Amino acid sequence: MADKFEKARGLIYAAHDEDPNKHSKADGTEMPYETHYSQKMESYLHKRAPDASDVLKLAICGQHFRRWEVRRDSFKDGRLGYHSWRTHLKQRQAKLVGDILEQSGYAAEDVQRCRALIGKEGLKQGEEEVQLLEDVACLVFLDDQFEEFKEKHDEPKIISILQKTWGKMSQEGHDMALQLPMTEECKALVGKALAPGYMTHWSISEDHLGSSAVQHSIPPRQRSCGSIAGSVCNTTKPVYVVLVLVQGV
């Protein structure tokens, strides 16, 4: 199994090393961006789930496999075009990484499993390994991409993305996110995103409360549940919104 894993991982990283986009490291040197991204993904997977399966590790490693080859502007503008692009990427990445597992000697069921993980099949149903992958992707965004993202968008867009990102994560993911080091500006934006005044369409049930948060109770009523605006359910449980303690972010 180890030989298969190392072969597949090596082939994935060989492709990452072809990425023409570069990431600048702290020492001033550069590396292919997808190599950097995969290393961050692997690092957070180890923190989040140190006993993760080899198939999940490879899915994490190949999450954005050859993504640079399919430009956003090759699809139509607007939300529909964006979602078409993202769907195409997931399907393509799942197929290509699955092919590498097959080439490396993995059984058909492992190949299919890896493809399903990259395609995030079962996320809405709470499938554990898919949720692990989603947690890791969200943590990498908050740690490694959020600072640059906020410079390119206005505050309402930033707040919306932060709320959606938080809503995709598990309780364990929330706990890890609250420990990430951030600039004061980023901390303030996260605080705004999770503060009661910004939670008109997004709330967290008591099952998803983090220990590092200030809890504000809202009386039971018909309300949105989860992260998607307009998704409404009936519940008799108290619902809390979360105001992040800035020093704990």
Secondary structure, DSSP 8 states (H G I E B T S, - for coil): -HHHHHHHHHHHHHHHTT--SEEE-TTS-EEEHHHHHHHHHHHHHHHH-TT--HHHHHHHHTTTTTGGGS-GGGS-SHHHHHHHHHHHHHHHHHHHHHHHHHHTT--HHHHHHHHHHHTTTTTTTT-HHHHHHHHHHHHHIIIIIHHHHHHHS-HHHHHHHHHHHHHHS-HHHHHHHTT----HHHHHHHHHHHSGGG-TT-BEEGGG--TTEEEEEE-S-SEE-BSSTT-EE---S-EEEEEE-GGG-
